[in-house]
Amino acid sequence: MSRRGERPDAEALAALPVAVDAMGGDKAPGEIVEGARRAATEDGIPIVLVGPPDQVGDTFGLPLVPCTEVIAMDEDPAGGVRRKKDSSLVRAAELVRDGKASAMVSAGNTGATMAAALLRMGRLPGVIRPCIATPLPRLGRTPAVLVDAGANAECTPAMLVQFAQMGAAYVAARFGTTSPTVGLLSIGEESTKGTPLVKETHALLAGAGAGAGARDAGSGAGARDAGSGPTGFAFEFVGNLEGRDLLPSPADVIVTDGFTGNVALKALEGSLRFLFDAMLGVFGTNDETKAAADVLLPYLLPMAAEFEPENTGGAMLLGTDGVCVISHGSSNAVSMVNAVRVAYECATRGLVDHVAAAIRPPAEG
Amino acid sequence: MSRRGERPDAEALAALPVAVDAMGGDKAPGEIVEGARRAATEDGIPIVLVGPPDQVGDTFGLPLVPCTEVIAMDEDPAGGVRRKKDSSLVRAAELVRDGKASAMVSAGNTGATMAAALLRMGRLPGVIRPCIATPLPRLGRTPAVLVDAGANAECTPAMLVQFAQMGAAYVAARFGTTSPTVGLLSIGEESTKGTPLVKETHALLAGAGAGAGARDAGSGAGARDAGSGPTGFAFEFVGNLEGRDLLPSPADVIVTDGFTGNVALKALEGSLRFLFDAMLGVFGTNDETKAAADVLLPYLLPMAAEFEPENTGGAMLLGTDGVCVISHGSSNAVSMVNAVRVAYECATRGLVDHVAAAIRPPAEG
């Protein structure tokens, strides 16, 4: 069921709409449709909503691809995608597959979004498993990205090397990073630290026996794929990073398995939330603290905004033959504007081609 | 080389000194000796320092067990302990083994501290591998503890079940928690989420096939070992927790493998440090923000203090036949006062007996 034929070129992609799953997320369809409307009117991004017309309601003039089913937030992902062939998620993925949309965005069931994208768009040639890349703020700089942030609880060293390649292609496409640096999440700087998975991945990324699958790894920003066709993405491997290096990350890409990545990401989110809440509690102590807080909040809020998941544009699925943005389940209209913007930008900048080139099997190189 | 004969009873332990590795940590010996001195004079805790006399310098009247070697912070742990038999770390562990100290405290090389404690004190009967328990703040309540926070990068389900048992015994001994709750760190609440390790551990902790090794697991606070001898510790298994549940943890004990635990712990430490630093930056923006900060700081600092590693008393090694507190490498005098206090309290409250009882093989039960 995956894509047949050529991917649309940049000009064609820019004219295609972004498919928005109108029924995905805790605040669907209200906030989702509102965010899509704003992205269309404020940014001029072409949009197509997907959902059951009677449930979506007013589309504010946005086109709607009708369907009859919705995969619930807590539904079994694989089963949902298999059974609900006329669901908003599956139909959105099919629009990308069929060249009728440049990208899909959903704030719905994360597992089902991944499954729909994977099953309908298919994997890019050579990709072992798609992964999720999630931005990590670095105040005043472009975010770093964590891959895999939760798609694959179990990983092999070869998968982690591909996550590095795809993550580097992603920061290049999204942020224009020309010489991405990649770090490997571990429990010590030394290459001997960590699990066998981490130690073997370290050896591959450092270039010893990297082989074709990681031919650019560790060879520095100057190394490029010499083959024909799109240029492979080089990156510089900076070695192991630790949990304390996640904020702010010294590397543009932090590679880990999806279990560790998900735990670490949620630990960061939880601790920042905890501290913000505790701080707000202090601010409200008495009239004097409230007045002091009024002075500081104009300075603190922009900083806090950089940590808000709603402003990061959501997570990107990498390795599928089409752009798929997975937005937080709690997404509001602001989150959706940002998610649609990221989806559109990455699609028109040829993210999929970049990822394909970074992973392309050596036989095709 | 492990302990022979009976452990000292509570009264005997209270009379024994805490052995402090005077050469352990980035700020050794100055801050370490000063912290030990304060614990002795302010809390009346008996202390014995261990270190080379010419390097330790003034002991302010504290007794010193002399030795000739020091294991460096970055030295290979196993090799250091094997080669440097007359090092402060090894000698401190031997004092506990030989019944001449109630506990040992070091802010030195974490791996070497574990190795010295394990090799000299030995494992408690039935313990597969010792683990590190690190406190996680819960504002206004007793901290939760994370086990394993980094001793074992690779774990089996049976090891994780023991971490739960030892962690529960620890919070009972240290904080007086009568019915400890235990959660399992994973990437979703459902028992089907996570790695095979997590899924198998979940099944064991939930009681299905727990067997003798986890005989109290999941059976609620009412369940007690009916055998003779010390009473086993019961705990209530509350299911999976996610990274966002670490601060504040709804469970008294959070169980995970040492790789995930170390990454998560350092992610928390790093994000809190990042946010505090960013906040301090905002406070210093101009005279108005400085004045506002002066109003708020008396309220913010006590909160920040709860997050400071120096105030948590360090991490506890569980499963060895003797109390061993592993303090942060950056420990100052305040950290050491707290670490010595925790070591002394846990030793005199019979932590080792409690852990032994929680783990005791069924044949002895």
HADDOCK unambig.tbl for C-alpha pairs under 7 A between the chains (distance, minus, plus):
assign (segid A and resid 153 and name CA) (segid B and resid 194 and name CA) 5.95 0.50 0.50
assign (segid A and resid 153 and name CA) (segid B and resid 195 and name CA) 5.67 0.50 0.50
assign (segid A and resid 154 and name CA) (segid B and resid 195 and name CA) 6.23 0.50 0.50
assign (segid A and resid 186 and name CA) (segid B and resid 263 and name CA) 6.98 0.50 0.50
assign (segid A and resid 187 and name CA) (segid B and resid 259 and name CA) 6.51 0.50 0.50
assign (segid A and resid 187 and name CA) (segid B and resid 262 and name CA) 6.30 0.50 0.50
assign (segid A and resid 187 and name CA) (segid B and resid 263 and name CA) 6.27 0.50 0.50
assign (segid A and resid 194 and name CA) (segid B and resid 153 and name CA) 5.92 0.50 0.50
assign (segid A and resid 194 and name CA) (segid B and resid 259 and name CA) 6.66 0.50 0.50
assign (segid A and resid 195 and name CA) (segid B and resid 153 and name CA) 5.63 0.50 0.50
assign (segid A and resid 195 and name CA) (segid B and resid 154 and name CA) 6.20 0.50 0.50
assign (segid A and resid 242 and name CA) (segid B and resid 263 and name CA) 6.40 0.50 0.50
assign (segid A and resid 243 and name CA) (segid B and resid 263 and name CA) 4.51 0.50 0.50
assign (segid A and resid 243 and name CA) (segid B and resid 264 and name CA) 6.33 0.50 0.50
assign (segid A and resid 243 and name CA) (segid B and resid 266 and name CA) 4.49 0.50 0.50
assign (segid A and resid 243 and name CA) (segid B and resid 267 and name CA) 4.12 0.50 0.50
assign (segid A and resid 244 and name CA) (segid B and resid 266 and name CA) 4.65 0.50 0.50
assign (segid A and resid 244 and name CA) (segid B and resid 267 and name CA) 4.75 0.50 0.50
assign (segid A and resid 244 and name CA) (segid B and resid 269 and name CA) 6.38 0.50 0.50
assign (segid A and resid 244 and name CA) (segid B and resid 270 and name CA) 4.09 0.50 0.50
assign (segid A and resid 245 and name CA) (segid B and resid 270 and name CA) 6.77 0.50 0.50
assign (segid A and resid 246 and name CA) (segid B and resid 267 and name CA) 6.53 0.50 0.50
assign (segid A and resid 247 and name CA) (segid B and resid 270 and name CA) 6.39 0.50 0.50
assign (segid A and resid 247 and name CA) (segid B and resid 271 and name CA) 5.76 0.50 0.50
assign (segid A and resid 247 and name CA) (segid B and resid 274 and name CA) 6.52 0.50 0.50
assign (segid A and resid 259 and name CA) (segid B and resid 187 and name CA) 6.52 0.50 0.50
assign (segid A and resid 259 and name CA) (segid B and resid 194 and name CA) 6.68 0.50 0.50
assign (segid A and resid 260 and name CA) (segid B and resid 260 and name CA) 5.88 0.50 0.50
assign (segid A and resid 262 and name CA) (segid B and resid 187 and name CA) 6.30 0.50 0.50
assign (segid A and resid 263 and name CA) (segid B and resid 186 and name CA) 6.99 0.50 0.50
assign (segid A and resid 263 and name CA) (segid B and resid 187 and name CA) 6.26 0.50 0.50
assign (segid A and resid 263 and name CA) (segid B and resid 242 and name CA) 6.40 0.50 0.50
assign (segid A and resid 263 and name CA) (segid B and resid 243 and name CA) 4.51 0.50 0.50
assign (segid A and resid 263 and name CA) (segid B and resid 264 and name CA) 6.78 0.50 0.50
assign (segid A and resid 264 and name CA) (segid B and resid 243 and name CA) 6.33 0.50 0.50
assign (segid A and resid 264 and name CA) (segid B and resid 263 and name CA) 6.78 0.50 0.50
assign (segid A and resid 264 and name CA) (segid B and resid 264 and name CA) 5.29 0.50 0.50
assign (segid A and resid 264 and name CA) (segid B and resid 267 and name CA) 6.36 0.50 0.50
assign (segid A and resid 266 and name CA) (segid B and resid 242 and name CA) 6.99 0.50 0.50
assign (segid A and resid 266 and name CA) (segid B and resid 243 and name CA) 4.49 0.50 0.50
assign (segid A and resid 266 and name CA) (segid B and resid 244 and name CA) 4.65 0.50 0.50
assign (segid A and resid 267 and name CA) (segid B and resid 243 and name CA) 4.12 0.50 0.50
assign (segid A and resid 267 and name CA) (segid B and resid 244 and name CA) 4.74 0.50 0.50
assign (segid A and resid 267 and name CA) (segid B and resid 246 and name CA) 6.54 0.50 0.50
assign (segid A and resid 267 and name CA) (segid B and resid 264 and name CA) 6.35 0.50 0.50
assign (segid A and resid 267 and name CA) (segid B and resid 267 and name CA) 6.82 0.50 0.50
assign (segid A and resid 267 and name CA) (segid B and resid 268 and name CA) 6.32 0.50 0.50
assign (segid A and resid 268 and name CA) (segid B and resid 267 and name CA) 6.32 0.50 0.50
assign (segid A and resid 268 and name CA) (segid B and resid 268 and name CA) 6.15 0.50 0.50
assign (segid A and resid 268 and name CA) (segid B and resid 271 and name CA) 6.24 0.50 0.50
assign (segid A and resid 269 and name CA) (segid B and resid 244 and name CA) 6.38 0.50 0.50
assign (segid A and resid 270 and name CA) (segid B and resid 244 and name CA) 4.08 0.50 0.50
assign (segid A and resid 270 and name CA) (segid B and resid 245 and name CA) 6.76 0.50 0.50
assign (segid A and resid 270 and name CA) (segid B and resid 247 and name CA) 6.40 0.50 0.50
assign (segid A and resid 271 and name CA) (segid B and resid 247 and name CA) 5.77 0.50 0.50
assign (segid A and resid 271 and name CA) (segid B and resid 268 and name CA) 6.24 0.50 0.50
assign (segid A and resid 271 and name CA) (segid B and resid 272 and name CA) 6.96 0.50 0.50
assign (segid A and resid 272 and name CA) (segid B and resid 271 and name CA) 6.94 0.50 0.50
assign (segid A and resid 274 and name CA) (segid B and resid 247 and name CA) 6.51 0.50 0.50
assign (segid A and resid 282 and name CA) (segid B and resid 299 and name CA) 6.34 0.50 0.50
assign (segid A and resid 282 and name CA) (segid B and resid 300 and name CA) 6.78 0.50 0.50
assign (segid A and resid 289 and name CA) (segid B and resid 295 and name CA) 6.45 0.50 0.50
assign (segid A and resid 289 and name CA) (segid B and resid 296 and name CA) 6.02 0.50 0.50
assign (segid A and resid 292 and name CA) (segid B and resid 292 and name CA) 4.43 0.50 0.50
assign (segid A and resid 292 and name CA) (segid B and resid 295 and name CA) 6.58 0.50 0.50
assign (segid A and resid 292 and name CA) (segid B and resid 296 and name CA) 6.97 0.50 0.50
assign (segid A and resid 295 and name CA) (segid B and resid 289 and name CA) 6.45 0.50 0.50
assign (segid A and resid 295 and name CA) (segid B and resid 292 and name CA) 6.59 0.50 0.50
assign (segid A and resid 296 and name CA) (segid B and resid 289 and name CA) 6.03 0.50 0.50
assign (segid A and resid 296 and name CA) (segid B and resid 292 and name CA) 6.99 0.50 0.50
assign (segid A and resid 299 and name CA) (segid B and resid 282 and name CA) 6.37 0.50 0.50
assign (segid A and resid 300 and name CA) (segid B and resid 282 and name CA) 6.80 0.50 0.50
